[in-house]
Protein backbone atom coordinates (compact mmCIF):
# COMPACT_ATOMS: atom_id res chain seq x y z
CA UNK A 1 0.00 0.00 0.00
CA UNK A 2 2.84 2.35 0.89
CA UNK A 3 4.39 1.95 -2.59
CA UNK A 4 1.10 2.92 -4.17
CA UNK A 5 0.68 6.09 -2.10
CA UNK A 6 4.19 7.45 -1.44
CA UNK A 7 6.82 8.29 -4.06
CA UNK A 8 4.60 6.78 -6.72
CA UNK A 9 2.93 7.83 -9.96
CA UNK A 10 -0.21 8.46 -7.88
CA UNK A 11 1.58 10.83 -5.51
CA UNK A 12 3.27 12.50 -8.49
CA UNK A 13 -0.15 13.08 -10.09
CA UNK A 14 -1.37 14.62 -6.81
CA UNK A 15 1.68 16.89 -6.70
CA UNK A 16 1.08 18.02 -10.30
CA UNK A 17 -2.60 18.67 -9.57
CA UNK A 18 -1.72 20.70 -6.45
CA UNK A 19 0.86 22.64 -8.46
CA UNK A 20 -1.75 23.45 -11.10
CA UNK A 21 -4.14 24.67 -8.38
CA UNK A 22 -1.35 26.76 -6.83
CA UNK A 23 -0.45 28.28 -10.20
CA UNK A 24 -4.05 29.30 -10.86
CA UNK A 25 -4.50 30.67 -7.30
CA UNK A 26 -1.26 32.63 -7.57
CA UNK A 27 -2.08 33.96 -11.02
CA UNK A 28 -5.48 35.18 -9.86
CA UNK A 29 -4.40 36.85 -6.59
CA UNK A 30 -0.76 37.83 -7.03
CA UNK A 31 -0.07 41.54 -7.45
CA UNK A 32 3.69 41.26 -7.09
CA UNK A 33 6.67 39.67 -8.68
CA UNK A 34 6.45 36.09 -9.95
CA UNK A 35 9.66 34.11 -10.22
CA UNK A 36 11.13 30.63 -10.11
CA UNK A 37 13.47 29.93 -7.16
CA UNK A 38 14.75 26.58 -5.83
CA UNK A 39 12.39 24.80 -8.21
CA UNK A 40 9.40 26.71 -6.81
CA UNK A 41 7.10 29.11 -8.57
CA UNK A 42 7.05 32.04 -6.15
CA UNK A 43 4.03 34.35 -6.23
CA UNK A 44 4.32 37.57 -4.20
CA UNK A 45 1.82 40.23 -3.33
CA UNK A 46 -1.06 37.97 -2.36
CA UNK A 47 -3.57 39.25 0.22
CA UNK A 48 -3.06 37.79 3.72
CA UNK A 49 -6.27 35.75 3.55
CA UNK A 50 -5.06 33.93 0.41
CA UNK A 51 -2.44 31.85 2.27
CA UNK A 52 -1.66 30.66 5.78
CA UNK A 53 0.96 32.03 8.19
CA UNK A 54 3.79 33.79 6.31
CA UNK A 55 3.13 31.87 3.12
CA UNK A 56 1.93 28.52 1.80
CA UNK A 57 3.46 25.88 -0.41
CA UNK A 58 0.93 24.20 -2.70
CA UNK A 59 2.64 21.57 -4.81
CA UNK A 60 5.53 23.35 -6.48
CA UNK A 61 4.12 26.84 -5.82
CA UNK A 62 4.90 29.18 -2.93
CA UNK A 63 2.23 31.80 -2.23
CA UNK A 64 3.05 34.79 -0.01
CA UNK A 65 2.93 38.53 0.34
CA UNK A 66 6.64 39.32 0.76
CA UNK A 67 8.07 36.51 2.94
CA UNK A 68 10.81 35.51 0.50
CA UNK A 69 14.17 35.37 2.26
CA UNK A 70 16.68 32.80 1.07
CA UNK A 71 16.10 30.75 4.24
CA UNK A 72 12.32 30.76 3.83
CA UNK A 73 12.58 29.72 0.18
CA UNK A 74 14.91 26.87 1.16
CA UNK A 75 12.37 25.81 3.81
CA UNK A 76 9.54 25.90 1.26
CA UNK A 77 11.60 23.87 -1.24
CA UNK A 78 11.58 21.05 1.34
CA UNK A 79 7.77 21.29 1.47
CA UNK A 80 7.76 20.96 -2.32
CA UNK A 81 9.66 17.67 -1.99
CA UNK A 82 7.14 16.57 0.65
CA UNK A 83 4.33 17.32 -1.81
CA UNK A 84 6.13 15.21 -4.41
CA UNK A 85 6.46 12.31 -1.99
CA UNK A 86 2.93 12.33 -0.54
CA UNK A 87 0.86 13.97 -3.28
CA UNK A 88 -2.66 14.89 -2.26
CA UNK A 89 -2.19 12.99 1.03
CA UNK A 90 0.22 15.72 2.14
CA UNK A 91 -2.48 18.20 3.29
CA UNK A 92 -4.18 15.41 5.26
CA UNK A 93 -0.93 14.24 6.84
CA UNK A 94 0.06 17.83 7.59
CA UNK A 95 -3.30 18.44 9.30
CA UNK A 96 -2.88 15.28 11.39
CA UNK A 97 0.65 16.41 12.37
CA UNK A 98 -0.94 19.51 13.93
CA UNK A 99 -0.82 23.29 13.59
CA UNK A 100 1.96 23.76 16.12
CA UNK A 101 5.05 24.01 13.91
CA UNK A 102 7.31 23.07 16.82
CA UNK A 103 5.64 19.65 16.94
CA UNK A 104 4.69 19.23 13.27
CA UNK A 105 7.08 16.71 11.72
CA UNK A 106 6.85 18.30 8.28
CA UNK A 107 7.86 21.73 9.61
CA UNK A 108 10.64 20.18 11.66
CA UNK A 109 11.94 18.35 8.57
CA UNK A 110 11.81 21.58 6.54
CA UNK A 111 13.77 23.41 9.26
CA UNK A 112 12.16 25.45 12.00
CA UNK A 113 14.82 28.16 11.95
CA UNK A 114 14.74 28.57 8.16
CA UNK A 115 10.95 28.68 8.29
CA UNK A 116 11.07 31.50 10.82
CA UNK A 117 9.58 29.47 13.67
CA UNK A 118 12.70 29.66 15.84
CA UNK A 119 15.36 32.30 16.23
CA UNK A 120 18.64 31.30 14.65
CA UNK A 121 21.10 29.95 17.16
CA UNK A 122 23.92 32.37 17.79
CA UNK A 123 27.37 31.03 18.23
CA UNK A 124 28.94 32.74 21.18
CA UNK A 125 32.68 32.88 21.19
CA UNK A 126 34.60 34.19 24.09
CA UNK A 127 38.10 35.49 24.19
CA UNK A 128 40.41 33.22 26.14
CA UNK A 129 40.78 34.28 29.72
CA UNK A 130 44.13 35.68 30.68
CA UNK A 131 45.96 33.44 33.08
CA UNK A 132 47.43 34.91 36.17
CA UNK A 133 51.02 34.15 36.83
CA UNK A 134 51.35 31.90 39.82
CA UNK A 135 53.58 33.10 42.63
CA UNK A 136 55.57 30.61 44.64
N, C-alpha and C positions, 0 to 999 in steps of 0.2 A: 504493500500500500504506500509506503514511504517513497519508493521509487516513482510511483505514479504521480505523487503530489509535489515532491520537492526536487528541484534541479531537473525538471522533466520538460518535455514539450508542452504539457498542460500548464505548468507554472510559467513557462516562457510566454505562452499565449496570454495568460493573465497579466503578466508584466507588460506586454505590448498593448493590451487593452487599457490598462491603467495609464500607460504613457499617452495613449491617444486621448483619453479623458483629460489628463493633465494639460496636454497641448491645447485642447479646445478651451478649457477653463482659463488657462493663462492668456490665450489669444483674446478671449472675450473681455477679461478684467484687467489685464496689464496696461498700465499707462507709462511704464518706464522702459528701460533698456532690456532687450532680450538678447541673451548670448548663450554660448555653449562652453561650459567649464567642467573639467573632470568627468566628461561623458554625460553631464546633465544639461538639459535645457533649463536655463535660469530665467524666470520671468520676474521682473521687478515692478514696483509701483502698484501692486494689488491692494485693494482696501483691506483693512484688518479683519473684517468678517469673512473674507474669502479664503482664509487659511488659518491653521491653528498655531498657537504660540508665536515664535518668531518667524516661522515659515513652515511649509509642509512639502514633503517629497511624495509625489504621486507617480509611481513607475519611475521613469527616467527624467522627470520634470520636477524642478524645485520652484515653488511659488512663495513669494515673499513681498514685503514692501521694500526694505533696503538692507536686510540682514544678510550681507554677502561677503563677509570676511573670508580670507583663505581658509581659516580653521573651520568655519561653519560649512563652507562648500566641501571640504574634505569629509566632514561629519555626514553631510547629506549624500555624498558619493557612496558611503557605506550603506546608507538606507536604500540607495538604488540597487546595490548588490543584493540586499535582503529581499527587495521586490522581485528581482530576477530568480532568486532561490525559491521563494514561497508563492509567487504569483498573487492571485486574488485571495489566498489564505492569509497573506501578510496583514491586512487590516484587522482581521479577526484575531490572529495571534497577538498582534500589537495591543488590541483592546483587552485581551485576556491577561497580558503582561502588566497592565495597569497604567494609569495616567501619571503616576509618580516616576519621573525620569530616573531618580536615584535607585529605583528598584526594578525598572523596566529593562529586561535583558537586551532588548534591541537598542535602546539608548546607550546602555553600558558598552555594548559591542561597538557602537559607532563612536564612542568617546565622549564622556560627560564634559570634560574640559573643552574640547573642540566645539561641542554643541552649545556651549555657554551655560551649562547647568552647574558647573563648579568653577571656582576661581583657579586660574593656573597656579600650580605649585611654584613657589619661588625658591630658588636655591640660595641658601644663605651661606656665604663664605666669611670666615673670620680671619683676621690677620693673626699670625702666630703670636702667642703671648711671649713677651720678653722674659727670659729667665734671669733670676737674680743670682748674682755670684754668691756662692756659699763661702762663709767665713769659717775658718777653723777654730 
